[in-house]
Amino acid sequence: EPQEPAMRALLEPLEPLDPSEQPSSSTATSSSSSSQPRFKGFTDAWLALHPEPEPGSTDKDVRFNALTFPSCNPVKRIDYIFFHGATGSINVTSCVVVGQIPAGGEMVEDLREGLGMADLDSPIWASDHRGVVAELWRTV
């Protein structure tokens, strides 16, 4: 979950590396990328395009299209795609939640407890988590 310490450590912006830690290159020029400060940290592809959904939201659109766990009754977003790259070098063009419809192709409108994978009357879900799919483009 985004508020967990491990997640915050992945996502928080960190200080630039000390110039002495920059990779050396005998062919580097003043305009080369190696002369620019490098930053550590990852970007959450979902947050690049969408706001953080409210955990436990009762809004059907948020529950269907943004929350990922559990599949049968999503109450939180715990599935992520992270990427790492220089600011502006990677663009997220789409990021969507998938797996909302169980096997058989029937829409489940009544998201509720008791539809989980361990329940005998449950539809067949691909997983207890919904998937996240992102399209990323590297700029040159």
C-alpha positions as CSV (number, residue, x, y, z in Angstrom):
1,E,0.0,0.0,0.0
2,P,1.3,3.5,-0.8
3,Q,1.6,4.5,2.8
4,E,3.8,1.5,3.8
5,P,7.4,2.4,4.5
6,A,8.8,0.1,1.8
7,M,6.6,1.8,-0.8
8,R,7.5,5.3,0.3
9,A,11.2,4.3,0.1
10,L,10.7,3.3,-3.5
11,L,8.8,6.4,-4.5
12,E,10.2,9.3,-2.5
13,P,12.5,11.6,-4.4
14,L,16.1,11.3,-3.2
15,E,18.9,13.7,-3.3
16,P,21.1,13.7,-6.4
17,L,24.1,11.5,-6.2
18,D,27.4,13.2,-5.4
19,P,29.3,14.2,-8.6
20,S,32.2,11.9,-7.5
21,E,29.8,9.0,-7.8
22,Q,28.9,9.8,-11.4
23,P,30.1,7.2,-13.9
24,S,33.4,8.2,-15.6
25,S,33.8,8.1,-19.3
26,S,36.9,9.2,-21.3
27,T,34.5,10.4,-24.1
28,A,32.2,12.4,-21.9
29,T,31.7,16.0,-22.8
30,S,30.1,18.8,-20.9
31,S,26.8,18.2,-22.7
32,S,26.8,14.4,-22.1
33,S,24.2,12.8,-19.9
34,S,26.9,11.6,-17.6
35,S,27.7,15.1,-16.6
36,Q,24.1,15.6,-15.4
37,P,23.0,14.7,-11.9
38,R,21.4,11.2,-11.6
39,F,18.5,10.6,-9.3
40,K,17.5,7.4,-7.6
41,G,13.9,6.3,-7.1
42,F,11.0,4.9,-9.1
43,T,7.8,6.3,-10.6
44,D,4.4,4.6,-10.1
45,A,2.9,4.3,-13.6
46,W,-0.7,4.6,-12.2
47,L,0.0,7.9,-10.5
48,A,1.6,9.3,-13.6
49,L,-1.9,9.4,-15.1
50,H,-4.4,9.0,-12.3
51,P,-5.0,10.2,-8.7
52,E,-4.5,7.7,-5.9
53,P,-7.8,6.0,-5.4
54,E,-9.4,6.2,-1.9
55,P,-9.0,2.9,-0.1
56,G,-12.4,1.5,0.8
57,S,-14.2,3.7,-1.7
58,T,-17.8,3.0,-2.3
59,D,-17.8,4.7,-5.7
60,K,-18.4,1.9,-8.3
61,D,-16.2,3.5,-10.9
62,V,-13.3,3.6,-8.5
63,R,-13.9,0.1,-7.3
64,F,-14.1,-1.3,-10.8
65,N,-11.4,0.7,-12.5
66,A,-8.8,1.7,-9.9
67,L,-8.7,-0.7,-6.9
68,T,-7.0,-4.0,-7.3
69,F,-7.5,-6.2,-4.2
70,P,-9.3,-8.5,-3.7
71,S,-10.7,-9.2,-7.2
72,C,-14.2,-10.0,-5.8
73,N,-14.6,-6.9,-3.7
74,P,-11.7,-4.5,-4.3
75,V,-11.0,-2.2,-1.4
76,K,-7.4,-1.0,-2.0
77,R,-4.8,-0.6,-4.7
78,I,-1.8,-2.9,-3.9
79,D,-0.7,-3.8,-7.4
80,Y,1.8,-1.5,-9.1
81,I,4.0,-1.0,-12.1
82,F,7.2,1.0,-11.3
83,F,9.7,2.3,-13.7
84,H,13.0,4.1,-13.4
85,G,14.4,6.6,-15.7
86,A,15.6,10.2,-16.0
87,T,12.8,12.7,-15.6
88,G,11.1,13.1,-19.0
89,S,12.8,10.1,-20.6
90,I,9.9,7.8,-20.1
91,N,6.2,8.7,-20.8
92,V,3.3,6.7,-19.5
93,T,0.7,6.7,-22.3
94,S,-1.9,4.4,-20.5
95,C,-2.3,2.6,-17.3
96,V,-5.4,0.5,-16.6
97,V,-6.7,-2.1,-14.2
98,V,-7.6,-5.4,-15.9
99,G,-9.3,-8.6,-14.7
100,Q,-12.5,-7.1,-13.5
101,I,-14.6,-9.7,-15.3
102,P,-14.3,-13.4,-14.2
103,A,-14.1,-16.4,-16.5
104,G,-17.3,-16.8,-18.5
105,G,-17.4,-13.1,-19.4
106,E,-20.3,-12.2,-17.1
107,M,-20.0,-8.8,-15.4
108,V,-20.3,-9.1,-11.6
109,E,-22.2,-6.0,-10.6
110,D,-22.6,-7.0,-6.9
111,L,-19.0,-6.8,-5.7
112,R,-19.1,-8.2,-2.2
113,E,-17.4,-10.6,0.2
114,G,-18.2,-14.2,-0.6
115,L,-17.2,-14.0,-4.2
116,G,-13.6,-14.7,-3.5
117,M,-11.6,-17.5,-5.0
118,A,-12.1,-19.8,-2.0
119,D,-15.8,-19.5,-2.0
120,L,-17.8,-22.4,-3.6
121,D,-20.3,-20.1,-5.4
122,S,-17.6,-17.8,-6.7
123,P,-17.1,-17.0,-10.3
124,I,-13.6,-18.0,-11.5
125,W,-11.2,-15.1,-11.2
126,A,-7.8,-15.1,-12.8
127,S,-6.2,-14.2,-9.5
128,D,-7.2,-12.8,-6.1
129,H,-5.6,-9.5,-7.4
130,R,-6.7,-7.5,-10.4
131,G,-3.9,-6.8,-12.9
132,V,-2.4,-3.5,-13.9
133,V,-1.2,-2.9,-17.5
134,A,0.8,0.1,-18.5
135,E,2.1,1.4,-21.8
136,L,5.4,3.2,-21.5
137,W,7.3,5.0,-24.2
138,R,11.0,6.0,-24.0
139,T,11.8,9.4,-25.5
140,V,15.1,9.8,-27.3
